[in-house]
Amino acid sequence: MKKLSVLALVFILCLSCLAACGESKWKCSDTHHWILSPQIGDNTGEIYFYGKHIDDNHDLRCDVCGYNFGHQGHEFYYVSNYYGHCEHMIGESCDGSCQKSPHEDWDADMFCDICGYEMELRVVNDILRNQAGCEWLNDVSAENIAEIKMISGGGGPLPPVSFTYISSSTDKAVISSIFKDYQLLEVRSVSEEKTQIDDGGYVVVQFILNDGTVKRLNFINGEFYSDGKGNYFELMYLPVFRDGTNFVSRFGLETWYDHCQLHLIDGTPVCEIPVFELEFNILTDDIYLGAETPTHFIEINGERLYFIKDCYFYINDDRSVYYDLVGKNLEELIYDYTVLPD
């Protein structure tokens, strides 16, 4: 109501000016507009009204004076391209008054009539939960989920020891929001050829249920889903944890093997540990571990991870960077995975 009242007052002032002055007209800058009296002259005339441009309908024209402030020396850049409803925003040189708006194509020539962007006609033809391997999305509720974990890796030639990026949340509100996004996630059929991306990676989303069951969704490069039956689908977008919500981030190990062999420092085998159990952070605290002698090591692809004090490890001979295990420490992992004789 307040905004409408302001606009009404603007127009009343404008009409009053026009009635009194005959041919008064708007003058504009990139950010404001005003009315001058024609009897005195545009350059020195009295200002009858002065105000900031308003664009409540996001058409890049001022709702009061009609000024086209969307093209005044600014470059367009694109912030999304989701199935024909793309968005653009005026360039970073703006003072903050410019706003994003959907592309418009009134003449149906597949070019945006505002900024000229060549639009791609993309048809959404299904949702993810209808595809083979995803049917469980229809049967599980957010209340059944204890944790959502997202793991991303791959991409480019990998070193012998490379890391995955892991983010997760046990917050019920975050879980409910993310799970709903995946239940409603729109997809469209694409050819297998389109999914072949040089040096592409992967994203695995794990839904860990209250009873410990893990449901997984595997995405090619975070953009495509394969149902395992020769059918491929492009995602409208990839739901991820949003900044400002309650989630944690850490790292894991990228490896070609499911398990790794833990040894004492003299080479004596101790046990096999699943690689997914090794989650860690890069140690940023000022802790001096250079004088500590490692007690165990794991060998992965010819490289060694040396462990100190059950919590920390370093890679090969590089003791300039240490890593801190998250969750179970080495002693707990040994206890869980050592097979005792009958």
N, C-alpha and C positions, 0 to 999 in steps of 0.2 A: 504494500500500500504506500509506503514511503517513497519508493522509486517512482510509482505512477504519479504521486502528487507532485514530485519534482518535475517530471516530464510535462505534466499539465501546466504547471506554473511557467515552464519554459515557453510552451506554445502560446499561452496567454500573453506573455511579454512580447513574443514575436509578433503576434497579431496586433497588439497595441502599437508596436513600433511601426509596422507596415501601414496601419491605418493613419497614424500621425505623420509619417514621413513619406508616404507614397511609394518610394522605390528603395527603401532600406533593404540591404541584402547581407547575407552571412559573409564574414571573412574568417579564414581558417589558418591554423598552423597544423603541424603534425599531430598535436595533442589537444588543442582547444579551438573553440569557435566564439565569435562575437559579432555584434551588429553595430554599424556606424551610421550616423546621420548623413544622408546625401546632400543636405543643404550646406553642411560645413565642408564635406569632402572626406574621401576614404582615408586619407593619410593623417589628417589632423582632427577628424570628427570625434564627437563625444561617443563613448561606448555605452550603448543602451543595455547590452547583456553580454556577459562573459561566462563561459562554462567549458568543462572538459568533455571531449567526445564520449559518447555512450554507444555501445554495440551489444545490446541485450539479445538480439537474434543472431549474432555471430555471422553476419553477412559481410563483414569487413567494411561496412559503411556506417557512418554516424547516424543513429536513429533520430537525432534532432535536426541536423543540418544537411545530412546526406553526403558528407565529405568521405571520399574513398581513401581512407588512411591505410589500406592494406597494400598499396603499391608505391608508397612514398619512399623510395630508396632502399627498400629492404628486400632481401632474398628469401624465397621460400625454402624451407627444408621439411622433410617428411618424417613423421614420428610413428606411423604405422601403415599397414597395408593389408587389412583383414577383409578378404572376400568382397571386394567392391566397395567397402565403406572405409576408404582411406582417409587419413587426416593429414592436414598440413598446419604448420605454424610459421609465422613470419620470423625472419632471422634474428639471431642473438643480439643484433644492434638495437633492438627495440628497447623502449624505456619501461616495459612491463605492461603497457596498455594494450598491446596486441594479443590476440587470442587465437587458439586453434579452432578449426571448423571443418566439417566433412567436405570432401570434394563434391562439386556439383557438376552435372553433365546434362543440362537442359536440352541441348540439341542432339544428344545421343551419338556424338562422334567419338566417344571413348577418350576425350581429353577434358580435363577439368576446366570449366569456364572461368574460374577465378585465377588459377595459377598456371594452367596449361599442362599439368602433369598428365602423362599418358596412362590411363587407367586400364587395369586388366580385369576382364569379366571372369569372376571366379564364383562358382556355384557350390554352396554348401549342400551336400546330399545325404548326410547321415550324422550320427553321433557315435562317439567312441564306444559307449557301453553296449552298442548293438553288434560289435565286431567279435569274431571268434577270439577267445582268450580274455575277453573283457566283460563277459556276461556277469561275473561276480559283482561288478559295480552296481547291478540292480538288486542284489541280495544282501549287501552289507550296508549298515547304517553308520553314521559318524560316531554314534555312541559305542559301537563295537571296536573302534580303532584306538589303540593306546599311543601310537607314535606314527608319524609320517617321516620317512627319510628319503632324501634325494641324493643320488650319486652320479656325478658326471666325470667322464674321462675320455681317453683316446684323443684323436686329433693330431695328425702329423706323425712323423717318425718318432718313436718313443725311446728314451734312454733305457738302459737295463733296469734302473730303479726310477720309476716315475710315479707321481702322485695322482690320486683322484681327489675331487672336491666333494665334500659331504656337508649337507645341511639337514637339520631335523628339528622337529618340534613335538612336544607332548602336551602343548597347550590346547585345551578342548575347543576353544573358539577358533584358533588357527586351523586345527584339524577339520572342523566342520566347514570352514570357508573353502579350504583347498579341496576337500573331498567333493563338495558340491560342484566346484569348478570342473573336476574330472568327470563327474556324472553327466554334466551338461556340455562337455567339450565337443565342439562340432568338427567334423572331418570331411574330407572329400577324397574320392578314389583318384589315384595317380598311377602311372606306370612304374615298374621297378627301376627302369632306367633313370627316372627323375630322382630317385633316392640315392643314386650312386654319386657321392660327393668325395672328391679327392681330399685325403687327410681328414675325413669327417670323424666325429666322435660319437658318443652315445650318452644317454641319460637313462638311469634306472630309478623308478619311483617305487619305494617299498611302503606298503600299508601294513603295519605290524598290529595285529589284532590283540584284544585283551587276553586271549588264551595262548598267545605266542605264535599263532599261525601268521605267515608272511605272504601277502598277496603282492605281486609285482607287475609293473608295466614297463616294458622296454621300448625305448624310442631311439630311432636312428638319428643321430646328430641333434636330438631334441626337436626334430621337425616332422618326423614320419613314424608311422606305426605299421608293422607287418603282422598279419594274423597267423603266420606260419603255414598258410595254405596257398601262397602265391599271390595274395592280395595286399596291396599297399595303400596307405591313406596318409594324406597330409593333414597336420593339425592346424586348426585355426590359430592357436597360440599354445605355448607351454605354460601351464599354471605353475608358479614357483612361489616361494615364500617372499612376502613383500617387506620392503624396508619399513621399520617401525613396528613390526609384529614380533611376537615372542618366538624366536628360533635361535639355534646355535649352529656354528660352522666349524668344521675341522677338516682333516685330510685323512686319506687312506692310501693304500698301495695298489698301484696298477700292476698286475702280473698275469702271466699266462697259466698260472697254476692255482688250484683251489686251496692247497695247503703248502706250508713251508716247514722245513725241518729245523728245530731249535737244537743247538749244540752248546755244551760247555766250552769254555775258551780253549781247552786242550783238544777239542774236536769230538768229544764223546757225545753221541746222540742223546737227547733228553726226551723229546716228544714232537709230534706234528701239531701245528697250530693252524686253524683256518685263517687264511689271509684277511677275511672280512673282520676278524677280531682285532686287527691291528689298526686302530684309529688314534690320531695324534694331532698335536698342535706344534707349530714351530716355536721353539723356546725363545722368548724375547726378554725374560727377566735376566738380570745381571748375576748369573750363577756361574761360578768357576768350577768346571769339572775336569779340567785338563790333567789334574794329578790323580784322578780316579782310574783304577784299572777295570776294564770290562770283565764281566763274569760269563756272559753268553754271547752267542752270535747266531744270526740267521743268514743263510746264503740264498739270494734271489738272482737268478739269471747271471751268475758269476760274480755278483757284487755282495758285499757283506754289511750287515747292520749289527753293530756292536752295542750291547746293552750294559748300562751302568745303574746300579741301585734300584733295579726292578722297574724304574719309571722312564729312564732316559735312554736314548740311543743316538749314535752318529753313524754316518755312512762311510765305509772304507776308512781311509786315513784322515778324512776331513773333520777335524775337531773344532773348526771355527763355527759350526752350526750344530745345535743339538735339538732333538725332538722329544716331546713329552707325551707319553701314552695317556689316552683319555679312556675312562671306564676302567676296565680290568688292568691291573699291573702285571708284570711278568710272572710274579709268584702265583697269582691267581690263575693265570693262563696255564701255567705248568700243572697246577693242581687239577684244573678242569680237564686237561687233555693228556695227562700221563696215564697210560694203561697199566694197571697193577696186575701182577700175576695172580692167578686163582689160588 
